[in-house]
Structure formats: C-alpha cells, structure tokens
Amino acid sequence: DCAALVQNKCGTCHFVNYVCPRIEKGKGSFYWKGIVKDMVKKGMVATEQEQDRLTTCLASPDAKTKAFCPKP
C-alpha cells in the first residue's frame, strides 16, 4: 500500500507541507530516487525493495497517496 508506505517512511519526519507540494508538481522517479537515497543516508530505515517502491509511489502516486495530501 503506497499511502501507508509514504506515511510511514516520509510522514514520520516530514509534515505534508513538504512532501505534498512535490507530489503535486509531479516530480519524476529520478528526483524521488535521489531524495529517498538522501533520506536513507540521514537515517531513514528502508530496504532496497522499500526504497524502490517508495520511489515509484512518490513518482506515480495512487489515489490513496494523493488523499494523504490535504486540499487547500
């Protein structure tokens, strides 16, 4: 489940006002792969599989992941 993964891995340190604007701008997988790798370097615990899935979830968010972001 992408929404749970994003909330678990991103939402524990970042408020939605950081992650959601980047999701809404449609940042691609190259961008998100770099961000995920940086977060791992800074202490986020995620397997390679979780990192790949998280990159995909953020680059191509499903409806549940988009619902994670509040509407203005």
N, C-alpha and C positions, 0 to 999 in steps of 0.2 A: 504494500500500500504506500504510494508516494506521499500522500499527505502525512501519514504517521512518521515516515522516514524524515521528511523535511522538518516536521515539528520536533522530532526527537533529536536530530542532528544539528539543525540550524536554530530552532526556536529556543534551545536551552541557553544560548549565549546572545542571540540577536533578537531584537524586537522586530515585529513585522514591518516596521517602518524602514528597515534596512534591506531585508530580503525581498519584500513585495514589489518595491519600485523596479528592481532589477528583473523580476519575473515578468512584470507588466511591460517592460521595454523589450521583452523578447530576446534577451541575451542568449546566445547560442551555446552549444556544448563546449566549444573551445574555451570560451570565457569561464563557464562554470567548472570545467575540469581544473583550470588554474586556481580558481577560488577554493575548490574542495581540497586540492593538494596543499594550498597555503593553510587552510584550517587544520588539516592533519598535522602539519609542521608546528602549528600553535597549540596542539594538544587534543584536537578532536579525535576520538577513538572511532575508527571505521575500517572495516576490512576492505580489501581491493574491490570485492564484489559490491559492498555497500557504497563505496566511492563511485563506482561506475553507475550504479542505479541512481544515486543521488544526482549525479551529473545529468543523467537522462531525465529524471523527474523535474529538475530545475529548468532545463533547456526546453522541454516539451511538457509543461505541466498539465495534468488532467483536471477535470472539473473540481474534484475534491481538494487538490492542491491549490487551485485558484481560489477556492472558497476559504482557504486559510487566510487570505488577504482581505481585510475589510474594505468595503467600498466607501469612497468619500461622501 
